[in-house]
């Protein structure tokens, strides 16, 4: 149970969710992920380290670059489902409370 809580805590951050979603179908370098997250590479590397520490992602060195990927598809699905849930909830609230 504690490890599940750790995963949810890590995914309670918009930058980490962007990273996980970006890695759903492809491996990427720190610089590519930094462009997606609109952060510097050093900041993204800190986020990647946190995600790797709990086993959500892994990396493989390739010469002077490291390629990051999800360890399995579950984390990507979890992040995507959270977004879908939030969109459904927002739509339901808008139908109840007119703007």
Beta strands, then each sheet from edge to edge (+ up, - down):
strand 1: 57-62
strand 2: 65-70
sheet 1: 1+ 2-
end
